Each structure stands twice: as structure tokens, then as C-alpha cells.
Amino acid sequence: MNIIITGGSRFISLTLAKYIVNFTNDKILLIDNLKCNKNLSLFFKNMIDQDRISIFKTDLEDKKSIDYIFLKFHPNIIINIEYDHTINNKIIDYSNNFIRNNFVNTLNLLECSKNYWNNLDVVDKKKFKFNCIFKSDIYYKFNILNVLQEISIYDNINPYLISKNLISCLMSSWYFSYKLPIIITNISNHYGPLDFSNTLISRSIFNALLGKKIVLNKNDSFEINNWLYIGDYVRYLYNLTIKGDIGCIYNISSYYLSNIQLLKIICYLLNILVKSKPVGVSNFFDLIVDSSFYKKSFLSNTFIYNTINTKIKSKIDKNFKNKIVKTIKWYIKNIELLNSFF
């Protein structure tokens, strides 16, 4: 099969592409404007059969480029990984970016996909799928007793979340009005080697290894986050794209951990794994302080296990300790490299 993945230079996209190339016979085309492309060379190391993956530099605002890509590559599957942004105090300043990158670009991609799909023969039409990926931050705020499900209400408290909500409406309308074969997948927070994004896990490990404070808002200490190892995530996402039912929404999630629990686990493991601690650091637990670092956290539910396991007959490995140890060891080994990303 031929698979197009948007946001091609991002952590999720590159990890997914590497998984597909290493474990399937599919061909991959990554689409990205390559404004943030520091990760590319690292992901392509040790990849089997690099001839089956290529990159096309363009912006989804350019409909002519998208039409050209469809014509030349003949995709069977589109995996649209939405423009992402860590929610912070400056979110209002970027409202135009959210609307443009999330809504307008997705509208272009949907229109080009619809036109391409309408011109396919009957056999290729049945093979075609469009999977749109969101983070679970799109859901409305809730507590531990109000667990998210695929039918949960989306949040609309800021421009970022509104743009996501608009895309979900687009997806639904293109499915019901034009019968375009669409799946929506909501993902939890993810972590793993080669993650250079500004998440709680990556930033905390990096700061600790440099002897910097691991800052966390006291009011957010006991909020719940849901973390899924990137290797499990891309395996699930690929199989769900292939085997998931058209017109359905799926959540992919794993562990429940409060922010403070997560930081304590990380510091405990750092104390064991780091042989030579940074200057002035005798115990990594001492680096945890209260500050305005991680402004909002999210929870997704385990309802997904019943939904997805029935469909793709696969289970997520719940051994969180082994996965976070593997991640921390990678950060320790590559601390010099990380300085150019954070």
C-alpha cells in the first residue's frame, strides 16, 4: 500500500513511518514544510529499506501541490497528524496559527482527498482510508471519576481547542455528506527515545540531567496524565488505520499517573541510572519544585481496550517501568545531542 503521512518531520510521524517501513511492505510519503526538521537524520538511522520512504516539501495550504502528490503517489491511506502545540499562557497570541494550520489545511486535504477518491475505480475506493489524529487534550475537562470515552464532549475554551473541534466537524460532515471513508483517532500523551518535544517527561528528564530544577505547578501536581510508549502507539495506530471501521472514533490510551507521581518515578530511576550526577545534585528528588511549567494535563480512558482489541486483536504492553527506563537511558546516552533541541 501507499501511505501519506502529514506533519512528516514530527516525532509521531517519523516514528510511525519508521515502524511501517521496518515491519510492512508499504511505501511512505511524508508531507511537511520542513520548518522544524532537526529530527529527520536521526530517525532514518538503522531504518530498513529507506528506498520505501520519501519526503515531499510543501504546505497543506497549497492545494495544487496536494493534487500533484495524489496524482503521482496514488495513496491508499492518508494519515493526517494534526498540527500540535503545547497549551500555555501565550495560546491566545497564536489563535490565527491554530485556525490556519488546523482548520484551513485540513479542509484542503479533505477536498483533495475527496476529489482523488471519487476518481478511483471500485477496487481502489474500497482500499482507501483517511485517518485524522488528534491529541486527547481536545476533550472537555473532567476529574478521575469522569473518564473519557469516544462519545465524550470536546473542549472549546481556547482557539487551539476550537480549531480541533472544527476539524472534527469537518471530518464528520465529509463522511456523512460525501461518504469519504474517514476514521478519527484521539491519542494520549506519548513518550520514548528520540522525543524532542516539550512534554512533561522529555523536559523533566533533560532538565534533571543538566542539574536544573524540574518545575511543576503545585495546583497541577495531582492532575492525571495518561502516557503511552511511542512504540506501542505507532503499532496500534497503524493496525487501527488498516482494520478500524469507517466512520468511527477511537481513543488510544494507557497509564494513569498524576504529574507528581510521574516526576517521582523519573527521579527515582535517575538516581539509580545516572552514575555521575550533575554538579550540585546529590538526589534528583531535590530538583522538583513548584512553578508554572505544565499548565494543563489530560486523561484518556481504558475503554479503548474493549474497542480496539476486538478490532485488531492486539494488546498494549503495560510494563511502564521498562519503557520509561529505556527512555531515560536514551536521554542519558544522548545528552549532548539534546542540547541542540531544547
C-alpha positions as CSV (number, residue, x, y, z in Angstrom):
1,M,0.0,0.0,0.0
2,N,1.0,3.6,-0.5
3,I,0.6,5.7,2.7
4,I,0.8,9.5,3.0
5,I,1.6,10.9,6.5
6,T,1.3,14.7,7.1
7,G,3.4,16.6,9.6
8,G,6.2,14.4,8.3
9,S,9.1,15.9,10.4
10,R,7.3,15.4,13.8
11,F,8.1,12.8,16.4
12,I,4.9,10.8,15.9
13,S,5.0,10.9,12.1
14,L,8.6,9.9,11.9
15,T,8.3,7.1,14.4
16,L,5.2,5.8,12.6
17,A,6.9,5.9,9.2
18,K,9.9,4.0,10.6
19,Y,7.6,1.4,12.1
20,I,5.7,0.9,8.8
21,V,8.9,0.6,6.7
22,N,10.6,-1.8,9.2
23,F,7.5,-4.1,9.7
24,T,5.5,-3.9,6.5
25,N,6.0,-3.7,2.7
26,D,4.1,-0.4,2.4
27,K,5.6,2.7,0.8
28,I,5.5,6.0,2.8
29,L,5.4,9.6,1.6
30,L,5.9,12.2,4.3
31,I,4.5,15.7,3.7
32,D,5.9,18.6,5.6
33,N,7.0,22.2,5.1
34,L,10.3,21.2,6.9
35,K,10.4,24.3,9.1
36,C,11.3,22.0,12.0
37,N,13.3,19.2,10.5
38,K,16.1,18.5,13.1
39,N,14.8,15.0,13.7
40,L,15.0,13.6,10.2
41,S,18.5,12.3,10.1
42,L,18.2,10.7,13.5
43,F,15.1,8.8,12.5
44,F,16.5,7.5,9.3
45,K,19.4,5.8,11.0
46,N,19.1,2.0,11.2
47,M,16.0,2.0,9.1
48,I,15.4,-1.0,6.9
49,D,14.9,-0.3,3.2
50,Q,15.0,3.5,3.1
51,D,14.0,3.5,-0.6
52,R,10.4,2.9,0.5
53,I,10.2,6.2,2.3
54,S,10.3,9.7,0.7
55,I,9.6,13.3,1.8
56,F,7.8,16.0,-0.2
57,K,8.3,19.5,1.0
58,T,5.1,21.5,0.8
59,D,2.5,23.2,2.8
60,L,-1.1,21.9,3.1
61,E,-2.3,25.4,2.2
62,D,-1.1,24.6,-1.4
63,K,-3.9,22.6,-3.0
64,K,-2.1,22.3,-6.3
65,S,0.8,20.5,-4.6
66,I,-1.5,18.2,-2.8
67,D,-3.3,17.3,-6.0
68,Y,0.1,16.7,-7.6
69,I,1.1,14.4,-4.8
70,F,-2.1,12.4,-5.1
71,L,-1.7,12.0,-8.8
72,K,2.0,10.8,-8.7
73,F,1.9,8.8,-5.5
74,H,-1.5,7.1,-5.7
75,P,-2.1,6.8,-2.0
76,N,-4.3,4.1,-0.4
77,I,-4.2,5.7,3.0
78,I,-3.9,9.2,4.4
79,I,-2.8,9.6,8.0
80,N,-3.3,13.3,8.9
81,I,-1.4,14.1,12.1
82,E,-2.8,17.4,13.3
83,Y,-0.7,20.5,13.9
84,D,0.1,20.4,17.6
85,H,1.0,23.0,20.2
86,T,1.7,22.8,23.9
87,I,-1.1,24.7,25.7
88,N,0.4,27.6,27.6
89,N,-0.3,31.2,28.6
90,K,0.5,32.5,25.1
91,I,-2.1,30.5,23.4
92,I,-4.3,33.5,22.6
93,D,-1.4,35.1,20.7
94,Y,-1.3,32.1,18.3
95,S,-5.0,31.9,17.5
96,N,-4.5,32.7,13.8
97,N,-1.9,30.0,13.5
98,F,-4.2,27.4,15.1
99,I,-7.1,28.2,12.7
100,R,-4.8,28.2,9.6
101,N,-2.7,25.2,10.4
102,N,-5.5,23.0,11.9
103,F,-8.7,24.0,10.0
104,V,-7.8,25.5,6.7
105,N,-5.0,23.0,5.9
106,T,-7.2,20.0,6.8
107,L,-10.1,21.4,4.7
108,N,-7.7,21.5,1.7
109,L,-6.5,17.9,2.4
110,L,-10.1,16.7,2.7
111,E,-11.2,18.3,-0.5
112,C,-8.2,16.9,-2.4
113,S,-8.8,13.5,-0.9
114,K,-12.5,13.6,-1.9
115,N,-11.7,14.5,-5.5
116,Y,-9.0,11.9,-5.7
117,W,-11.2,9.2,-4.1
118,N,-14.2,10.0,-6.4
119,N,-12.0,9.2,-9.4
120,L,-10.7,5.8,-8.2
121,D,-12.1,2.6,-9.5
122,V,-14.3,0.4,-7.3
123,V,-11.5,-1.8,-6.0
124,D,-9.2,1.1,-5.0
125,K,-12.1,3.0,-3.5
126,K,-12.7,0.2,-1.0
127,K,-9.0,0.2,0.0
128,F,-8.9,4.0,0.6
129,K,-9.0,5.4,4.2
130,F,-8.4,8.8,5.8
131,N,-7.4,8.7,9.5
132,C,-7.2,12.0,11.3
133,I,-5.2,12.0,14.5
134,F,-5.9,14.3,17.5
135,K,-4.4,14.5,21.0
136,S,-6.8,13.8,23.8
137,D,-6.5,17.4,25.0
138,I,-9.5,18.1,22.8
139,Y,-11.8,16.6,25.4
140,Y,-13.6,18.7,28.0
141,K,-12.1,19.0,31.4
142,F,-13.1,16.3,33.9
143,N,-12.0,14.5,37.0
144,I,-10.8,11.0,37.7
145,L,-14.3,9.7,38.1
146,N,-15.5,11.2,34.8
147,V,-13.4,9.1,32.5
148,L,-13.2,9.9,28.8
149,Q,-14.9,7.8,26.2
150,E,-15.2,8.1,22.4
151,I,-18.5,9.9,22.9
152,S,-17.2,12.4,25.4
153,I,-17.7,16.1,24.6
154,Y,-14.8,18.1,23.0
155,D,-13.5,21.2,24.8
156,N,-13.8,24.7,23.4
157,I,-12.2,27.0,25.9
158,N,-9.4,28.4,23.6
159,P,-8.6,28.9,19.9
160,Y,-6.4,25.8,19.8
161,L,-9.2,23.5,21.0
162,I,-11.8,25.3,18.9
163,S,-9.7,24.6,15.8
164,K,-9.6,20.9,16.7
165,N,-13.3,20.9,17.3
166,L,-13.9,22.4,13.9
167,I,-11.8,19.7,12.2
168,S,-13.8,17.0,13.9
169,C,-16.9,18.6,12.5
170,L,-15.3,18.7,9.0
171,M,-14.4,15.0,9.3
172,S,-17.9,14.1,10.3
173,S,-19.5,16.1,7.5
174,W,-17.2,14.8,4.8
175,Y,-18.0,11.3,5.9
176,F,-21.8,11.7,6.1
177,S,-22.2,14.1,3.1
178,Y,-19.7,12.6,0.7
179,K,-19.2,9.1,2.1
180,L,-15.4,9.7,2.3
181,P,-14.0,6.8,4.3
182,I,-12.8,8.5,7.4
183,I,-11.6,7.4,10.9
184,I,-10.9,9.7,13.8
185,T,-8.3,8.7,16.4
186,N,-7.7,10.5,19.7
187,I,-4.3,9.8,21.3
188,S,-3.0,10.3,24.8
189,N,0.4,11.7,25.8
190,H,3.3,9.7,24.4
191,Y,7.0,9.3,25.3
192,G,10.0,7.4,24.2
193,P,13.5,7.7,22.7
194,L,14.0,10.5,20.1
195,D,11.2,12.6,21.6
196,F,12.4,16.2,21.4
197,S,9.0,17.7,22.1
198,N,8.4,19.9,25.1
199,T,6.4,17.3,27.1
200,L,6.5,16.8,30.9
201,I,8.6,13.6,30.5
202,S,11.1,14.8,28.0
203,R,11.6,18.3,29.6
204,S,11.9,16.9,33.1
205,I,14.5,14.2,32.2
206,F,16.5,16.7,30.2
207,N,16.5,19.4,33.0
208,A,17.4,16.8,35.6
209,L,20.4,15.6,33.6
210,L,21.6,19.1,33.4
211,G,21.0,19.7,37.1
212,K,18.2,22.2,36.5
213,K,15.0,22.4,38.5
214,I,12.1,20.2,37.4
215,V,9.3,22.7,37.7
216,L,5.7,21.8,38.2
217,N,2.7,24.0,39.2
218,K,1.7,22.9,42.7
219,N,-2.0,23.1,41.7
220,D,-1.3,20.7,38.9
221,S,0.7,18.2,41.0
222,F,-2.2,15.8,41.4
223,E,-3.8,16.2,38.0
224,I,-3.9,13.0,36.0
225,N,-2.0,12.4,32.8
226,N,-2.2,9.4,30.5
227,W,1.1,8.2,29.0
228,L,1.7,5.7,26.2
229,Y,5.0,4.5,24.9
230,I,5.6,5.6,21.3
231,G,6.5,2.1,20.1
232,D,3.1,0.8,21.3
233,Y,1.3,3.9,20.0
234,V,2.5,3.6,16.4
235,R,1.9,-0.1,16.3
236,Y,-1.7,0.5,17.5
237,L,-2.2,3.4,15.2
238,Y,-1.1,1.5,12.1
239,N,-3.2,-1.5,12.8
240,L,-6.2,0.6,13.7
241,T,-5.9,2.5,10.4
242,I,-5.9,-0.7,8.5
243,K,-8.5,-2.6,10.4
244,G,-10.7,0.1,12.0
245,D,-14.3,0.7,10.9
246,I,-15.1,3.6,8.7
247,G,-16.9,6.4,10.4
248,C,-15.7,5.5,13.9
249,I,-13.9,7.5,16.6
250,Y,-11.2,5.6,18.6
251,N,-9.3,6.6,21.7
252,I,-5.8,5.2,22.3
253,S,-4.6,5.4,25.9
254,S,-2.7,3.6,28.6
255,Y,-1.4,4.5,32.1
256,Y,-3.0,6.9,34.6
257,L,-0.4,8.8,36.6
258,S,-0.6,12.1,38.4
259,N,2.1,14.6,37.4
260,I,3.8,14.4,40.8
261,Q,3.7,10.6,40.6
262,L,5.4,10.7,37.3
263,L,8.1,13.1,38.4
264,K,8.8,10.9,41.5
265,I,9.2,7.8,39.2
266,I,11.5,9.7,36.9
267,C,13.7,11.0,39.8
268,Y,13.8,7.6,41.5
269,L,15.0,6.0,38.3
270,L,17.5,8.8,37.5
271,N,19.1,8.2,41.0
272,I,19.6,4.6,40.0
273,L,20.6,5.0,36.4
274,V,22.9,8.1,36.4
275,K,26.3,7.1,37.6
276,S,27.8,10.6,37.7
277,K,25.2,13.2,38.8
278,P,25.4,16.9,37.7
279,V,27.4,19.3,39.9
280,G,25.5,20.2,43.0
281,V,23.0,17.4,42.7
282,S,23.1,14.6,45.3
283,N,19.5,13.5,44.9
284,F,17.3,14.1,41.9
285,F,14.2,14.4,44.1
286,D,15.6,17.7,45.3
287,L,15.1,19.2,41.9
288,I,11.3,19.0,42.0
289,V,9.9,22.5,42.7
290,D,6.6,24.3,42.3
291,S,6.3,26.7,39.3
292,S,4.1,27.5,36.3
293,F,5.5,24.9,33.9
294,Y,2.9,22.5,32.8
295,K,-0.4,24.3,32.7
296,K,-2.8,21.6,31.8
297,S,-2.9,17.9,31.7
298,F,-5.2,15.4,30.3
299,L,-6.7,12.0,30.9
300,S,-7.9,9.4,28.5
301,N,-9.6,6.2,29.4
302,T,-9.1,2.4,29.2
303,F,-12.4,2.0,27.3
304,I,-10.2,1.7,24.3
305,Y,-9.1,-1.8,25.2
306,N,-12.5,-3.2,24.6
307,T,-12.9,-1.1,21.4
308,I,-9.6,-1.6,19.7
309,N,-8.7,-5.1,20.9
310,T,-11.8,-6.5,19.4
311,K,-10.9,-4.9,16.1
312,I,-7.1,-5.5,15.7
313,K,-6.5,-8.3,18.3
314,S,-3.6,-6.6,19.9
315,K,-2.7,-5.5,23.4
316,I,-0.6,-2.7,24.8
317,D,2.3,-3.9,26.9
318,K,1.6,-2.3,30.3
319,N,5.1,-2.6,31.6
320,F,5.5,1.1,32.2
321,K,8.7,0.8,34.2
322,N,10.7,-0.9,31.5
323,K,9.5,1.6,28.9
324,I,10.4,4.7,31.0
325,V,13.8,3.1,31.9
326,K,14.5,2.6,28.2
327,T,13.6,6.2,27.5
328,I,15.7,7.6,30.3
329,K,18.7,5.6,29.2
330,W,18.4,7.0,25.7
331,Y,18.3,10.6,27.1
332,I,21.4,9.8,29.3
333,K,23.3,8.5,26.3
334,N,22.3,11.4,24.1
335,I,22.5,14.3,26.5
336,E,24.9,16.3,24.3
337,L,22.6,15.9,21.3
338,L,19.6,17.1,23.3
339,N,21.2,20.5,23.9
340,S,20.5,21.4,20.3
341,F,16.8,20.6,20.6
342,F,15.7,22.0,24.0
